[in-house]
Amino acid sequence: MPKLKLVLLIISFLTLIVLSGCIPSKGNIWTQKMSHLFGDDYRITLYSGGNAVREWQLKSGIINYEKNDDGWFFACKKHIVIIRGKEIVIEPLTYSQQQVENPIICN
């Protein structure tokens, strides 16, 4: 009986991980980890005053990014994108509600 409880607990935990990874949200670590694993494209949106100002589409699923005092740095295979702004949202295009219109593409 204890083995059955352990199996059910593991199945419940995995279901929770999958469901939380399918919901696009700001800073959703599971979504980002799954996207890195499967090589999804990313959409990055810069906001100012609550309005989307500019969007980028990163065509490489395996990207490196970091934030420091100068802004956000995204390193794709051939390019580096630097975004100076505090209000940005990073989300995989797979889980995005809409596609990027006139994106700046980094591949």
C-alpha positions, 0 to 999 in steps of 0.5 A: 500500500505505501508503494501505491501512495508513493506512485500516486504522489509522484503522478500528482507532482508531475501533473502539477509541473506540467500544468504549471508549465503550460500557463504563460506567466511572468517568471514561470520557471517551469515553462522556461525550463521546458522550453529550453529542453524542447528548443522553443522560440521566445517572445520578449516584450518591452513595456513602458507605462503598461503598454507594449513598446517593442517586441523581439522574437528569439529564433533559438530555443537555447539562449542565454540571458542575464540581467544587470544594471545596464539592462537585459542581455540575450545571446543567440547563436549569431547575435546579442540583443541588449534591452534597456528597460525594467518592464519586460516579459519573456515567454515561449512563443508556443505558450503565447496568446498571440504571435509577434507582429513585426518582430526583431528576429535574433537567430 
